[in-house]
Amino acid sequence: MKKNKVVLIPGDGIGPEITEATKKVISAAGADIDWLEKKAGIAAIKEGKDVLPEDTLEAIEHYKIALKGPCTTPVGKGFRSINVQLRKKLDLYAAVRPVRNFPEIKSRFDNVDLVIVRENTEGLYSGVENEITPGVVMSMKVATRVACTRIARWSFRYATIRNRKKITVFHKANIMKLTDGLFIECAKEIHETEYPNIEYEEVIIDAGCMKLVQDPSQFDILLLENLYGDVVSDLCAGLVGGLGVVPGANIGEKQSVFEAVHGSAPDIADQNTANPLALIMSAVMMLNHISKSKNDEYKMAANKIKQGYNQALSDGKKTRDLGGELGTDEFAQAIIERLNG
């Protein structure tokens, strides 16, 4: 089988450590990947490049698939988020965040099995901000029928492929009647005209968040506009142990970027203490995305890796943030030792 070329963006802080651990696990599982390393974020700036170099974008555009470690984003000043730039420039309109329990990782809830689907290109994250007069600033929320319809259709198609039963839209259309109103209008239209077999409901987001922390098992797929999806996806990660145990993907019509959704944690960089699990899980999503059949090497590798980290956790092999004693490299090795059952 011809090697798949994948763009690798190690990122900042702990990024290079966890990407290296992930590469080792993928290789040991038998997936033949030809990695093309590119820079972004502070790592690119240190080499005298733009924060998101043109050659990095061109590589993703050409090879279609990227695996990305965490990149630092300054708060309140400095350069614009690398994640936001990638999503906008490559039109990665669907952010997908599966969230499920690991029995061996203590959390407040059992049997959590959610998928958060977030519209990735519009809303308040469009970045349309202006200073009206000194001391008065405005941020514009943008919604278009095209973007609202395509994320709704993508969500229902995903639900069908994954045998999911229900989609719940979180919104605030009682207040933002035009923008959020358009979002639920488009979702309802796709449900009624194309996917009536999938259960559908609409929940005002503040009430929805309350319901989530009362009983997350009542939800299946959550469909949200950009800002809500960002907040709620992290909230849901908290239901199962945090950002270190959930994967993430950004999907477009032509390109897809799979990433760790946690931060770059520069305070623990180069100490072999970072947890690579989230990026390894994201790599499993990537391998499944690349796979062309149920029995090809990428699908088989994805299944092996998932079985490997499930078994490692079941055996008590955890990094320090999860209550264990293993370092980054040792945890990756624990997975590798369990790839074949």
Secondary structure as UniProt FT lines:
FT   STRAND          4..9
FT   TURN            13..14
FT   HELIX           15..28
FT   TURN            29..30
FT   STRAND          33..37
FT   HELIX           42..46
FT   TURN            47..48
FT   HELIX           54..63
FT   STRAND          65..68
FT   HELIX           82..89
FT   TURN            90..91
FT   STRAND          94..100
FT   TURN            103..104
FT   STRAND          113..119
FT   STRAND          123..133
FT   TURN            134..135
FT   STRAND          136..142
FT   HELIX           145..161
FT   TURN            162..163
FT   STRAND          166..171
FT   TURN            173..175
FT   TURN            177..178
FT   HELIX           179..193
FT   TURN            196..197
FT   STRAND          199..204
FT   HELIX           205..214
FT   HELIX           216..218
FT   STRAND          221..224
FT   HELIX           226..240
FT   HELIX           243..245
FT   STRAND          247..251
FT   STRAND          256..260
FT   HELIX           266..268
FT   TURN            269..272
FT   HELIX           277..290
FT   TURN            294..295
FT   HELIX           297..314
FT   TURN            315..316
FT   HELIX           320..322
FT   HELIX           328..336
FT   TURN            337..340
//
